[in-house]
Amino acid sequence: MMRLPDRETIAQMREVYRPGTRVELLRMDDQQAPPIGTLGTVRGVDDTGSIMVAWDGGGSLNVLFGVDECRKVDG
């Protein structure tokens, strides 16, 4: 079972992953996931701590808190 982050953690994530932030996908447990290394632009962080991303190749699967992984990239 996925454990949801507390409000403080979500607030911190929203500071780090502001809309417009560029990220790189490191891991995603989804058959429809873009390839590892795909870049995208953050649209926001939802109330479950998922990072909402518009991926460069199309699509908008969220990076799920505690399941998937991405990192900020300079740009």
PDB file of N, CA, C, O and CB in Angstrom:
ATOM      1  N   MET A   1       0.843  -1.202   0.000  1.00  0.00           N
ATOM      2  CA  MET A   1       0.000   0.000   0.000  1.00  0.00           C
ATOM      3  C   MET A   1       0.877   1.250   0.000  1.00  0.00           C
ATOM      4  O   MET A   1       1.846   1.352   0.752  1.00  0.00           O
ATOM      5  CB  MET A   1      -0.953   0.006   1.228  1.00  0.00           C
ATOM      6  N   MET A   2       0.516   2.182  -0.849  1.00  0.00           N
ATOM      7  CA  MET A   2       1.282   3.419  -0.945  1.00  0.00           C
ATOM      8  C   MET A   2       0.971   4.326   0.249  1.00  0.00           C
ATOM      9  O   MET A   2      -0.191   4.559   0.583  1.00  0.00           O
ATOM     10  CB  MET A   2       0.975   4.148  -2.274  1.00  0.00           C
ATOM     11  N   ARG A   3       2.027   4.828   0.880  1.00  0.00           N
ATOM     12  CA  ARG A   3       1.870   5.741   1.998  1.00  0.00           C
ATOM     13  C   ARG A   3       1.896   7.176   1.484  1.00  0.00           C
ATOM     14  O   ARG A   3       2.817   7.559   0.763  1.00  0.00           O
ATOM     15  CB  ARG A   3       2.975   5.513   3.055  1.00  0.00           C
ATOM     16  N   LEU A   4       0.899   7.967   1.847  1.00  0.00           N
ATOM     17  CA  LEU A   4       0.816   9.344   1.381  1.00  0.00           C
ATOM     18  C   LEU A   4       1.660  10.260   2.255  1.00  0.00           C
ATOM     19  O   LEU A   4       1.788  10.027   3.457  1.00  0.00           O
ATOM     20  CB  LEU A   4      -0.637   9.817   1.364  1.00  0.00           C
ATOM     21  N   PRO A   5       2.237  11.300   1.659  1.00  0.00           N
ATOM     22  CA  PRO A   5       3.046  12.245   2.434  1.00  0.00           C
ATOM     23  C   PRO A   5       2.159  13.150   3.286  1.00  0.00           C
ATOM     24  O   PRO A   5       0.976  13.333   3.001  1.00  0.00           O
ATOM     25  CB  PRO A   5       3.925  13.094   1.499  1.00  0.00           C
ATOM     26  N   ASP A   6       2.759  13.714   4.339  1.00  0.00           N
ATOM     27  CA  ASP A   6       2.016  14.663   5.170  1.00  0.00           C
ATOM     28  C   ASP A   6       2.008  16.044   4.501  1.00  0.00           C
ATOM     29  O   ASP A   6       2.672  16.253   3.486  1.00  0.00           O
ATOM     30  CB  ASP A   6       2.638  14.750   6.597  1.00  0.00           C
ATOM     31  N   ARG A   7       1.263  16.964   5.069  1.00  0.00           N
ATOM     32  CA  ARG A   7       1.095  18.297   4.467  1.00  0.00           C
ATOM     33  C   ARG A   7       2.419  19.039   4.344  1.00  0.00           C
ATOM     34  O   ARG A   7       2.654  19.743   3.362  1.00  0.00           O
ATOM     35  CB  ARG A   7       0.119  19.128   5.292  1.00  0.00           C
ATOM     36  N   GLU A   8       3.281  18.881   5.340  1.00  0.00           N
ATOM     37  CA  GLU A   8       4.579  19.563   5.321  1.00  0.00           C
ATOM     38  C   GLU A   8       5.429  19.071   4.145  1.00  0.00           C
ATOM     39  O   GLU A   8       6.068  19.862   3.450  1.00  0.00           O
ATOM     40  CB  GLU A   8       5.329  19.335   6.657  1.00  0.00           C
ATOM     41  N   THR A   9       5.424  17.765   3.939  1.00  0.00           N
ATOM     42  CA  THR A   9       6.181  17.186   2.827  1.00  0.00           C
ATOM     43  C   THR A   9       5.644  17.687   1.491  1.00  0.00           C
ATOM     44  O   THR A   9       6.419  18.027   0.598  1.00  0.00           O
ATOM     45  CB  THR A   9       6.126  15.648   2.878  1.00  0.00           C
ATOM     46  N   ILE A  10       4.326  17.733   1.352  1.00  0.00           N
ATOM     47  CA  ILE A  10       3.723  18.233   0.116  1.00  0.00           C
ATOM     48  C   ILE A  10       4.094  19.699  -0.105  1.00  0.00           C
ATOM     49  O   ILE A  10       4.395  20.099  -1.230  1.00  0.00           O
ATOM     50  CB  ILE A  10       2.188  18.070   0.157  1.00  0.00           C
ATOM     51  N   ALA A  11       4.075  20.492   0.951  1.00  0.00           N
ATOM     52  CA  ALA A  11       4.450  21.905   0.832  1.00  0.00           C
ATOM     53  C   ALA A  11       5.909  22.037   0.375  1.00  0.00           C
ATOM     54  O   ALA A  11       6.225  22.882  -0.462  1.00  0.00           O
ATOM     55  CB  ALA A  11       4.242  22.639   2.183  1.00  0.00           C
ATOM     56  N   GLN A  12       6.787  21.207   0.923  1.00  0.00           N
ATOM     57  CA  GLN A  12       8.196  21.230   0.516  1.00  0.00           C
ATOM     58  C   GLN A  12       8.339  20.817  -0.944  1.00  0.00           C
ATOM     59  O   GLN A  12       9.107  21.424  -1.690  1.00  0.00           O
ATOM     60  CB  GLN A  12       9.036  20.303   1.413  1.00  0.00           C
ATOM     61  N   MET A  13       7.606  19.793  -1.349  1.00  0.00           N
ATOM     62  CA  MET A  13       7.660  19.349  -2.740  1.00  0.00           C
ATOM     63  C   MET A  13       7.194  20.444  -3.686  1.00  0.00           C
ATOM     64  O   MET A  13       7.754  20.614  -4.769  1.00  0.00           O
ATOM     65  CB  MET A  13       6.811  18.097  -2.932  1.00  0.00           C
ATOM     66  N   ARG A  14       6.172  21.185  -3.281  1.00  0.00           N
ATOM     67  CA  ARG A  14       5.654  22.262  -4.129  1.00  0.00           C
ATOM     68  C   ARG A  14       6.665  23.398  -4.273  1.00  0.00           C
ATOM     69  O   ARG A  14       6.659  24.113  -5.276  1.00  0.00           O
ATOM     70  CB  ARG A  14       4.342  22.803  -3.554  1.00  0.00           C
ATOM     71  N   GLU A  15       7.536  23.567  -3.272  1.00  0.00           N
ATOM     72  CA  GLU A  15       8.612  24.558  -3.377  1.00  0.00           C
ATOM     73  C   GLU A  15       9.687  24.083  -4.349  1.00  0.00           C
ATOM     74  O   GLU A  15      10.193  24.874  -5.146  1.00  0.00           O
ATOM     75  CB  GLU A  15       9.234  24.834  -1.992  1.00  0.00           C
ATOM     76  N   VAL A  16      10.039  22.803  -4.293  1.00  0.00           N
ATOM     77  CA  VAL A  16      11.096  22.238  -5.132  1.00  0.00           C
ATOM     78  C   VAL A  16      10.625  22.059  -6.573  1.00  0.00           C
ATOM     79  O   VAL A  16      11.343  22.392  -7.516  1.00  0.00           O
ATOM     80  CB  VAL A  16      11.563  20.896  -4.565  1.00  0.00           C
ATOM     81  N   TYR A  17       9.404  21.528  -6.733  1.00  0.00           N
ATOM     82  CA  TYR A  17       8.874  21.210  -8.062  1.00  0.00           C
ATOM     83  C   TYR A  17       7.793  22.209  -8.457  1.00  0.00           C
ATOM     84  O   TYR A  17       6.622  21.857  -8.603  1.00  0.00           O
ATOM     85  CB  TYR A  17       8.310  19.775  -8.094  1.00  0.00           C
ATOM     86  N   ARG A  18       8.207  23.458  -8.625  1.00  0.00           N
ATOM     87  CA  ARG A  18       7.279  24.511  -9.044  1.00  0.00           C
ATOM     88  C   ARG A  18       6.890  24.311 -10.507  1.00  0.00           C
ATOM     89  O   ARG A  18       7.666  23.745 -11.277  1.00  0.00           O
ATOM     90  CB  ARG A  18       7.908  25.914  -8.838  1.00  0.00           C
ATOM     91  N   PRO A  19       5.705  24.766 -10.898  1.00  0.00           N
ATOM     92  CA  PRO A  19       5.335  24.691 -12.316  1.00  0.00           C
ATOM     93  C   PRO A  19       6.426  25.315 -13.186  1.00  0.00           C
ATOM     94  O   PRO A  19       6.945  26.390 -12.886  1.00  0.00           O
ATOM     95  CB  PRO A  19       3.980  25.400 -12.564  1.00  0.00           C
ATOM     96  N   GLY A  20       6.758  24.618 -14.266  1.00  0.00           N
ATOM     97  CA  GLY A  20       7.800  25.080 -15.173  1.00  0.00           C
ATOM     98  C   GLY A  20       9.154  24.438 -14.933  1.00  0.00           C
ATOM     99  O   GLY A  20      10.043  24.530 -15.781  1.00  0.00           O
ATOM    100  N   THR A  21       9.327  23.777 -13.768  1.00  0.00           N
ATOM    101  CA  THR A  21      10.581  23.097 -13.466  1.00  0.00           C
ATOM    102  C   THR A  21      10.783  21.939 -14.436  1.00  0.00           C
ATOM    103  O   THR A  21       9.841  21.208 -14.742  1.00  0.00           O
ATOM    104  CB  THR A  21      10.596  22.592 -12.003  1.00  0.00           C
ATOM    105  N   ARG A  22      11.999  21.774 -14.912  1.00  0.00           N
ATOM    106  CA  ARG A  22      12.329  20.672 -15.812  1.00  0.00           C
ATOM    107  C   ARG A  22      12.794  19.473 -14.987  1.00  0.00           C
ATOM    108  O   ARG A  22      13.564  19.616 -14.037  1.00  0.00           O
ATOM    109  CB  ARG A  22      13.424  21.097 -16.836  1.00  0.00           C
ATOM    110  N   VAL A  23      12.310  18.286 -15.370  1.00  0.00           N
ATOM    111  CA  VAL A  23      12.674  17.055 -14.680  1.00  0.00           C
ATOM    112  C   VAL A  23      13.049  15.967 -15.690  1.00  0.00           C
ATOM    113  O   VAL A  23      12.690  16.026 -16.866  1.00  0.00           O
ATOM    114  CB  VAL A  23      11.517  16.579 -13.781  1.00  0.00           C
ATOM    115  N   GLU A  24      13.784  14.971 -15.183  1.00  0.00           N
ATOM    116  CA  GLU A  24      14.151  13.788 -15.963  1.00  0.00           C
ATOM    117  C   GLU A  24      13.581  12.569 -15.259  1.00  0.00           C
ATOM    118  O   GLU A  24      13.728  12.431 -14.045  1.00  0.00           O
ATOM    119  CB  GLU A  24      15.707  13.666 -16.132  1.00  0.00           C
ATOM    120  N   LEU A  25      12.938  11.691 -15.997  1.00  0.00           N
ATOM    121  CA  LEU A  25      12.368  10.470 -15.437  1.00  0.00           C
ATOM    122  C   LEU A  25      13.474   9.466 -15.127  1.00  0.00           C
ATOM    123  O   LEU A  25      14.296   9.149 -15.987  1.00  0.00           O
ATOM    124  CB  LEU A  25      11.338   9.855 -16.408  1.00  0.00           C
ATOM    125  N   LEU A  26      13.488   8.971 -13.892  1.00  0.00           N
ATOM    126  CA  LEU A  26      14.466   7.968 -13.465  1.00  0.00           C
ATOM    127  C   LEU A  26      13.834   6.588 -13.304  1.00  0.00           C
ATOM    128  O   LEU A  26      14.473   5.571 -13.575  1.00  0.00           O
ATOM    129  CB  LEU A  26      15.114   8.394 -12.153  1.00  0.00           C
ATOM    130  N   ARG A  27      12.572   6.558 -12.861  1.00  0.00           N
ATOM    131  CA  ARG A  27      11.875   5.276 -12.659  1.00  0.00           C
ATOM    132  C   ARG A  27      10.373   5.534 -12.645  1.00  0.00           C
ATOM    133  O   ARG A  27       9.899   6.482 -12.020  1.00  0.00           O
ATOM    134  CB  ARG A  27      12.332   4.581 -11.325  1.00  0.00           C
ATOM    135  N   MET A  28       9.624   4.669 -13.350  1.00  0.00           N
ATOM    136  CA  MET A  28       8.164   4.771 -13.313  1.00  0.00           C
ATOM    137  C   MET A  28       7.585   3.377 -13.482  1.00  0.00           C
ATOM    138  O   MET A  28       7.889   2.679 -14.450  1.00  0.00           O
ATOM    139  CB  MET A  28       7.629   5.740 -14.422  1.00  0.00           C
ATOM    140  N   ASP A  29       6.750   2.981 -12.534  1.00  0.00           N
ATOM    141  CA  ASP A  29       6.139   1.655 -12.534  1.00  0.00           C
ATOM    142  C   ASP A  29       4.792   1.712 -13.245  1.00  0.00           C
ATOM    143  O   ASP A  29       3.739   1.642 -12.611  1.00  0.00           O
ATOM    144  CB  ASP A  29       5.971   1.124 -11.088  1.00  0.00           C
ATOM    145  N   ASP A  30       4.840   1.842 -14.580  1.00  0.00           N
ATOM    146  CA  ASP A  30       3.622   1.935 -15.378  1.00  0.00           C
ATOM    147  C   ASP A  30       3.931   1.462 -16.793  1.00  0.00           C
ATOM    148  O   ASP A  30       4.937   1.866 -17.375  1.00  0.00           O
ATOM    149  CB  ASP A  30       3.060   3.392 -15.386  1.00  0.00           C
ATOM    150  N   GLN A  31       3.082   0.618 -17.345  1.00  0.00           N
ATOM    151  CA  GLN A  31       3.312   0.110 -18.702  1.00  0.00           C
ATOM    152  C   GLN A  31       3.292   1.215 -19.741  1.00  0.00           C
ATOM    153  O   GLN A  31       3.917   1.083 -20.793  1.00  0.00           O
ATOM    154  CB  GLN A  31       2.272  -0.930 -19.054  1.00  0.00           C
ATOM    155  N   GLN A  32       2.588   2.299 -19.467  1.00  0.00           N
ATOM    156  CA  GLN A  32       2.479   3.412 -20.409  1.00  0.00           C
ATOM    157  C   GLN A  32       3.553   4.480 -20.185  1.00  0.00           C
ATOM    158  O   GLN A  32       3.519   5.532 -20.824  1.00  0.00           O
ATOM    159  CB  GLN A  32       1.105   4.042 -20.300  1.00  0.00           C
ATOM    160  N   ALA A  33       4.501   4.221 -19.288  1.00  0.00           N
ATOM    161  CA  ALA A  33       5.513   5.214 -18.931  1.00  0.00           C
ATOM    162  C   ALA A  33       6.390   5.578 -20.123  1.00  0.00           C
ATOM    163  O   ALA A  33       6.688   4.737 -20.971  1.00  0.00           O
ATOM    164  CB  ALA A  33       6.380   4.695 -17.791  1.00  0.00           C
ATOM    165  N   PRO A  34       6.798   6.842 -20.174  1.00  0.00           N
ATOM    166  CA  PRO A  34       7.785   7.210 -21.192  1.00  0.00           C
ATOM    167  C   PRO A  34       9.123   6.538 -20.855  1.00  0.00           C
ATOM    168  O   PRO A  34       9.318   6.087 -19.726  1.00  0.00           O
ATOM    169  CB  PRO A  34       7.948   8.770 -21.281  1.00  0.00           C
ATOM    170  N   PRO A  35      10.036   6.470 -21.817  1.00  0.00           N
ATOM    171  CA  PRO A  35      11.331   5.834 -21.549  1.00  0.00           C
ATOM    172  C   PRO A  35      12.102   6.540 -20.433  1.00  0.00           C
ATOM    173  O   PRO A  35      12.003   7.757 -20.279  1.00  0.00           O
ATOM    174  CB  PRO A  35      12.173   5.814 -22.819  1.00  0.00           C
ATOM    175  N   ILE A  36      12.866   5.777 -19.661  1.00  0.00           N
ATOM    176  CA  ILE A  36      13.743   6.352 -18.636  1.00  0.00           C
ATOM    177  C   ILE A  36      14.655   7.376 -19.326  1.00  0.00           C
ATOM    178  O   ILE A  36      15.164   7.131 -20.420  1.00  0.00           O
ATOM    179  CB  ILE A  36      14.591   5.229 -17.899  1.00  0.00           C
ATOM    180  N   GLY A  37      14.846   8.507 -18.678  1.00  0.00           N
ATOM    181  CA  GLY A  37      15.657   9.565 -19.255  1.00  0.00           C
ATOM    182  C   GLY A  37      14.847  10.622 -19.975  1.00  0.00           C
ATOM    183  O   GLY A  37      15.387  11.661 -20.357  1.00  0.00           O
ATOM    184  N   THR A  38      13.543  10.373 -20.170  1.00  0.00           N
ATOM    185  CA  THR A  38      12.682  11.358 -20.831  1.00  0.00           C
ATOM    186  C   THR A  38      12.600  12.616 -19.971  1.00  0.00           C
ATOM    187  O   THR A  38      12.497  12.543 -18.747  1.00  0.00           O
ATOM    188  CB  THR A  38      11.259  10.774 -21.085  1.00  0.00           C
ATOM    189  N   LEU A  39      12.646  13.758 -20.626  1.00  0.00           N
ATOM    190  CA  LEU A  39      12.523  15.037 -19.936  1.00  0.00           C
ATOM    191  C   LEU A  39      11.084  15.529 -20.008  1.00  0.00           C
ATOM    192  O   LEU A  39      10.334  15.185 -20.921  1.00  0.00           O
ATOM    193  CB  LEU A  39      13.482  16.081 -20.543  1.00  0.00           C
ATOM    194  N   GLY A  40      10.719  16.344 -19.018  1.00  0.00           N
ATOM    195  CA  GLY A  40       9.387  16.910 -19.000  1.00  0.00           C
ATOM    196  C   GLY A  40       9.348  18.194 -18.188  1.00  0.00           C
ATOM    197  O   GLY A  40      10.333  18.593 -17.567  1.00  0.00           O
ATOM    198  N   THR A  41       8.182  18.827 -18.211  1.00  0.00           N
ATOM    199  CA  THR A  41       7.974  20.090 -17.502  1.00  0.00           C
ATOM    200  C   THR A  41       6.896  19.896 -16.442  1.00  0.00           C
ATOM    201  O   THR A  41       5.798  19.423 -16.734  1.00  0.00           O
ATOM    202  CB  THR A  41       7.579  21.229 -18.490  1.00  0.00           C
ATOM    203  N   VAL A  42       7.225  20.266 -15.219  1.00  0.00           N
ATOM    204  CA  VAL A  42       6.287  20.118 -14.094  1.00  0.00           C
ATOM    205  C   VAL A  42       5.111  21.066 -14.277  1.00  0.00           C
ATOM    206  O   VAL A  42       5.282  22.243 -14.595  1.00  0.00           O
ATOM    207  CB  VAL A  42       6.995  20.392 -12.738  1.00  0.00           C
ATOM    208  N   ARG A  43       3.904  20.526 -14.067  1.00  0.00           N
ATOM    209  CA  ARG A  43       2.675  21.322 -14.076  1.00  0.00           C
ATOM    210  C   ARG A  43       2.222  21.644 -12.665  1.00  0.00           C
ATOM    211  O   ARG A  43       1.435  22.566 -12.456  1.00  0.00           O
ATOM    212  CB  ARG A  43       1.564  20.587 -14.825  1.00  0.00           C
ATOM    213  N   GLY A  44       2.726  20.872 -11.675  1.00  0.00           N
ATOM    214  CA  GLY A  44       2.370  21.102 -10.282  1.00  0.00           C
ATOM    215  C   GLY A  44       2.533  19.834  -9.473  1.00  0.00           C
ATOM    216  O   GLY A  44       2.944  18.797  -9.994  1.00  0.00           O
ATOM    217  N   VAL A  45       2.207  19.925  -8.188  1.00  0.00           N
ATOM    218  CA  VAL A  45       2.214  18.784  -7.268  1.00  0.00           C
ATOM    219  C   VAL A  45       0.808  18.675  -6.694  1.00  0.00           C
ATOM    220  O   VAL A  45       0.279  19.644  -6.150  1.00  0.00           O
ATOM    221  CB  VAL A  45       3.302  18.951  -6.120  1.00  0.00           C
ATOM    222  N   ASP A  46       0.201  17.493  -6.814  1.00  0.00           N
ATOM    223  CA  ASP A  46      -1.174  17.346  -6.324  1.00  0.00           C
ATOM    224  C   ASP A  46      -1.203  17.028  -4.827  1.00  0.00           C
ATOM    225  O   ASP A  46      -0.155  16.929  -4.190  1.00  0.00           O
ATOM    226  CB  ASP A  46      -1.902  16.244  -7.108  1.00  0.00           C
ATOM    227  N   ASP A  47      -2.395  16.870  -4.275  1.00  0.00           N
ATOM    228  CA  ASP A  47      -2.565  16.678  -2.831  1.00  0.00           C
ATOM    229  C   ASP A  47      -2.091  15.320  -2.327  1.00  0.00           C
ATOM    230  O   ASP A  47      -2.038  15.099  -1.117  1.00  0.00           O
ATOM    231  CB  ASP A  47      -4.004  16.854  -2.470  1.00  0.00           C
ATOM    232  N   THR A  48      -1.741  14.396  -3.244  1.00  0.00           N
ATOM    233  CA  THR A  48      -1.187  13.099  -2.828  1.00  0.00           C
ATOM    234  C   THR A  48       0.336  13.091  -2.938  1.00  0.00           C
ATOM    235  O   THR A  48       0.972  12.073  -2.667  1.00  0.00           O
ATOM    236  CB  THR A  48      -1.780  11.963  -3.680  1.00  0.00           C
ATOM    237  N   GLY A  49       0.926  14.231  -3.336  1.00  0.00           N
ATOM    238  CA  GLY A  49       2.373  14.320  -3.482  1.00  0.00           C
ATOM    239  C   GLY A  49       2.871  13.861  -4.835  1.00  0.00           C
ATOM    240  O   GLY A  49       4.079  13.766  -5.050  1.00  0.00           O
ATOM    241  N   SER A  50       1.959  13.574  -5.754  1.00  0.00           N
ATOM    242  CA  SER A  50       2.377  13.198  -7.099  1.00  0.00           C
ATOM    243  C   SER A  50       2.784  14.439  -7.871  1.00  0.00           C
ATOM    244  O   SER A  50       2.131  15.480  -7.795  1.00  0.00           O
ATOM    245  CB  SER A  50       1.252  12.445  -7.837  1.00  0.00           C
ATOM    246  N   ILE A  51       3.886  14.313  -8.623  1.00  0.00           N
ATOM    247  CA  ILE A  51       4.371  15.416  -9.445  1.00  0.00           C
ATOM    248  C   ILE A  51       3.708  15.287 -10.815  1.00  0.00           C
ATOM    249  O   ILE A  51       3.881  14.284 -11.507  1.00  0.00           O
ATOM    250  CB  ILE A  51       5.947  15.408  -9.562  1.00  0.00           C
ATOM    251  N   MET A  52       2.960  16.299 -11.192  1.00  0.00           N
ATOM    252  CA  MET A  52       2.251  16.289 -12.472  1.00  0.00           C
ATOM    253  C   MET A  52       3.197  16.841 -13.542  1.00  0.00           C
ATOM    254  O   MET A  52       3.653  17.981 -13.460  1.00  0.00           O
ATOM    255  CB  MET A  52       0.919  17.133 -12.399  1.00  0.00           C
ATOM    256  N   VAL A  53       3.481  16.005 -14.547  1.00  0.00           N
ATOM    257  CA  VAL A  53       4.482  16.354 -15.555  1.00  0.00           C
ATOM    258  C   VAL A  53       3.900  16.249 -16.958  1.00  0.00           C
ATOM    259  O   VAL A  53       3.184  15.299 -17.274  1.00  0.00           O
ATOM    260  CB  VAL A  53       5.712  15.448 -15.427  1.00  0.00           C
ATOM    261  N   ALA A  54       4.213  17.229 -17.793  1.00  0.00           N
ATOM    262  CA  ALA A  54       3.940  17.158 -19.231  1.00  0.00           C
ATOM    263  C   ALA A  54       5.240  16.683 -19.871  1.00  0.00           C
ATOM    264  O   ALA A  54       6.208  17.438 -19.959  1.00  0.00           O
ATOM    265  CB  ALA A  54       3.454  18.566 -19.830  1.00  0.00           C
ATOM    266  N   TRP A  55       5.259  15.430 -20.317  1.00  0.00           N
ATOM    267  CA  TRP A  55       6.481  14.835 -20.872  1.00  0.00           C
ATOM    268  C   TRP A  55       6.730  15.354 -22.280  1.00  0.00           C
ATOM    269  O   TRP A  55       5.792  15.569 -23.047  1.00  0.00           O
ATOM    270  CB  TRP A  55       6.384  13.294 -20.883  1.00  0.00           C
ATOM    271  N   ASP A  56       8.002  15.554 -22.612  1.00  0.00           N
ATOM    272  CA  ASP A  56       8.383  16.140 -23.902  1.00  0.00           C
ATOM    273  C   ASP A  56       7.874  15.330 -25.088  1.00  0.00           C
ATOM    274  O   ASP A  56       7.529  15.910 -26.118  1.00  0.00           O
ATOM    275  CB  ASP A  56       9.888  16.264 -23.988  1.00  0.00           C
ATOM    276  N   GLY A  57       7.819  14.024 -24.971  1.00  0.00           N
ATOM    277  CA  GLY A  57       7.363  13.188 -26.073  1.00  0.00           C
ATOM    278  C   GLY A  57       5.851  13.094 -26.182  1.00  0.00           C
ATOM    279  O   GLY A  57       5.333  12.376 -27.036  1.00  0.00           O
ATOM    280  N   GLY A  58       5.150  13.803 -25.335  1.00  0.00           N
ATOM    281  CA  GLY A  58       3.691  13.708 -25.275  1.00  0.00           C
ATOM    282  C   GLY A  58       3.297  12.903 -24.052  1.00  0.00           C
ATOM    283  O   GLY A  58       4.109  12.151 -23.513  1.00  0.00           O
ATOM    284  N   GLY A  59       2.108  13.050 -23.629  1.00  0.00           N
ATOM    285  CA  GLY A  59       1.632  12.342 -22.441  1.00  0.00           C
ATOM    286  C   GLY A  59       1.852  13.155 -21.183  1.00  0.00           C
ATOM    287  O   GLY A  59       2.612  14.123 -21.168  1.00  0.00           O
ATOM    288  N   SER A  60       1.168  12.739 -20.122  1.00  0.00           N
ATOM    289  CA  SER A  60       1.224  13.497 -18.873  1.00  0.00           C
ATOM    290  C   SER A  60       1.054  12.603 -17.652  1.00  0.00           C
ATOM    291  O   SER A  60       0.355  12.976 -16.710  1.00  0.00           O
ATOM    292  CB  SER A  60       0.157  14.576 -18.869  1.00  0.00           C
ATOM    293  N   LEU A  61       1.676  11.435 -17.652  1.00  0.00           N
ATOM    294  CA  LEU A  61       1.594  10.571 -16.469  1.00  0.00           C
ATOM    295  C   LEU A  61       2.290  11.231 -15.288  1.00  0.00           C
ATOM    296  O   LEU A  61       3.370  11.803 -15.430  1.00  0.00           O
ATOM    297  CB  LEU A  61       2.220   9.188 -16.753  1.00  0.00           C
ATOM    298  N   ASN A  62       1.655  11.145 -14.116  1.00  0.00           N
ATOM    299  CA  ASN A  62       2.241  11.713 -12.900  1.00  0.00           C
ATOM    300  C   ASN A  62       3.350  10.830 -12.361  1.00  0.00           C
ATOM    301  O   ASN A  62       3.333   9.611 -12.531  1.00  0.00           O
ATOM    302  CB  ASN A  62       1.169  11.911 -11.834  1.00  0.00           C
ATOM    303  N   VAL A  63       4.322  11.468 -11.703  1.00  0.00           N
ATOM    304  CA  VAL A  63       5.374  10.760 -10.981  1.00  0.00           C
ATOM    305  C   VAL A  63       4.822  10.537  -9.568  1.00  0.00           C
ATOM    306  O   VAL A  63       4.727  11.480  -8.783  1.00  0.00           O
ATOM    307  CB  VAL A  63       6.758  11.577 -10.970  1.00  0.00           C
ATOM    308  N   LEU A  64       4.462   9.298  -9.247  1.00  0.00           N
ATOM    309  CA  LEU A  64       3.787   8.989  -7.991  1.00  0.00           C
ATOM    310  C   LEU A  64       4.734   9.005  -6.808  1.00  0.00           C
ATOM    311  O   LEU A  64       5.821   8.429  -6.860  1.00  0.00           O
ATOM    312  CB  LEU A  64       3.116   7.645  -8.082  1.00  0.00           C
ATOM    313  N   PHE A  65       4.312   9.675  -5.729  1.00  0.00           N
ATOM    314  CA  PHE A  65       5.102   9.753  -4.510  1.00  0.00           C
ATOM    315  C   PHE A  65       5.357   8.357  -3.957  1.00  0.00           C
ATOM    316  O   PHE A  65       4.427   7.566  -3.807  1.00  0.00           O
ATOM    317  CB  PHE A  65       4.395  10.625  -3.461  1.00  0.00           C
ATOM    318  N   GLY A  66       6.615   8.055  -3.656  1.00  0.00           N
ATOM    319  CA  GLY A  66       6.964   6.779  -3.043  1.00  0.00           C
ATOM    320  C   GLY A  66       6.995   5.598  -3.985  1.00  0.00           C
ATOM    321  O   GLY A  66       7.287   4.480  -3.558  1.00  0.00           O
ATOM    322  N   VAL A  67       6.699   5.817  -5.270  1.00  0.00           N
ATOM    323  CA  VAL A  67       6.660   4.729  -6.248  1.00  0.00           C
ATOM    324  C   VAL A  67       7.615   5.018  -7.398  1.00  0.00           C
ATOM    325  O   VAL A  67       8.491   4.212  -7.710  1.00  0.00           O
ATOM    326  CB  VAL A  67       5.229   4.525  -6.780  1.00  0.00           C
ATOM    327  N   ASP A  68       7.436   6.179  -8.023  1.00  0.00           N
ATOM    328  CA  ASP A  68       8.226   6.574  -9.178  1.00  0.00           C
ATOM    329  C   ASP A  68       9.299   7.562  -8.742  1.00  0.00           C
ATOM    330  O   ASP A  68       9.321   8.006  -7.594  1.00  0.00           O
ATOM    331  CB  ASP A  68       7.329   7.187 -10.277  1.00  0.00           C
ATOM    332  N   GLU A  69      10.189   7.902  -9.672  1.00  0.00           N
ATOM    333  CA  GLU A  69      11.274   8.802  -9.311  1.00  0.00           C
ATOM    334  C   GLU A  69      11.672   9.665 -10.507  1.00  0.00           C
ATOM    335  O   GLU A  69      11.772   9.191 -11.638  1.00  0.00           O
ATOM    336  CB  GLU A  69      12.483   8.008  -8.797  1.00  0.00           C
ATOM    337  N   CYS A  70      11.897  10.953 -10.215  1.00  0.00           N
ATOM    338  CA  CYS A  70      12.432  11.867 -11.213  1.00  0.00           C
ATOM    339  C   CYS A  70      13.421  12.779 -10.499  1.00  0.00           C
ATOM    340  O   CYS A  70      13.500  12.797  -9.271  1.00  0.00           O
ATOM    341  CB  CYS A  70      11.290  12.690 -11.925  1.00  0.00           C
ATOM    342  N   ARG A  71      14.173  13.535 -11.293  1.00  0.00           N
ATOM    343  CA  ARG A  71      15.107  14.508 -10.697  1.00  0.00           C
ATOM    344  C   ARG A  71      15.016  15.815 -11.457  1.00  0.00           C
ATOM    345  O   ARG A  71      14.718  15.837 -12.652  1.00  0.00           O
ATOM    346  CB  ARG A  71      16.572  13.971 -10.711  1.00  0.00           C
ATOM    347  N   LYS A  72      15.275  16.901 -10.753  1.00  0.00           N
ATOM    348  CA  LYS A  72      15.311  18.215 -11.388  1.00  0.00           C
ATOM    349  C   LYS A  72      16.529  18.282 -12.293  1.00  0.00           C
ATOM    350  O   LYS A  72      17.584  17.727 -11.983  1.00  0.00           O
ATOM    351  CB  LYS A  72      15.341  19.357 -10.329  1.00  0.00           C
ATOM    352  N   VAL A  73      16.369  18.964 -13.407  1.00  0.00           N
ATOM    353  CA  VAL A  73      17.489  19.201 -14.305  1.00  0.00           C
ATOM    354  C   VAL A  73      17.615  20.693 -14.535  1.00  0.00           C
ATOM    355  O   VAL A  73      16.622  21.420 -14.506  1.00  0.00           O
ATOM    356  CB  VAL A  73      17.308  18.444 -15.647  1.00  0.00           C
ATOM    357  N   ASP A  74      18.838  21.149 -14.764  1.00  0.00           N
ATOM    358  CA  ASP A  74      19.058  22.569 -15.065  1.00  0.00           C
ATOM    359  C   ASP A  74      18.564  22.846 -16.459  1.00  0.00           C
ATOM    360  O   ASP A  74      18.676  21.997 -17.344  1.00  0.00           O
ATOM    361  CB  ASP A  74      20.554  22.961 -14.926  1.00  0.00           C
ATOM    362  N   GLY A  75      18.028  24.005 -16.660  1.00  0.00           N
ATOM    363  CA  GLY A  75      17.554  24.331 -17.993  1.00  0.00           C
ATOM    364  C   GLY A  75      16.565  25.368 -17.920  1.00  0.00           C
ATOM    365  O   GLY A  75      16.036  25.790 -18.948  1.00  0.00           O
TER     366      GLY A  75
END
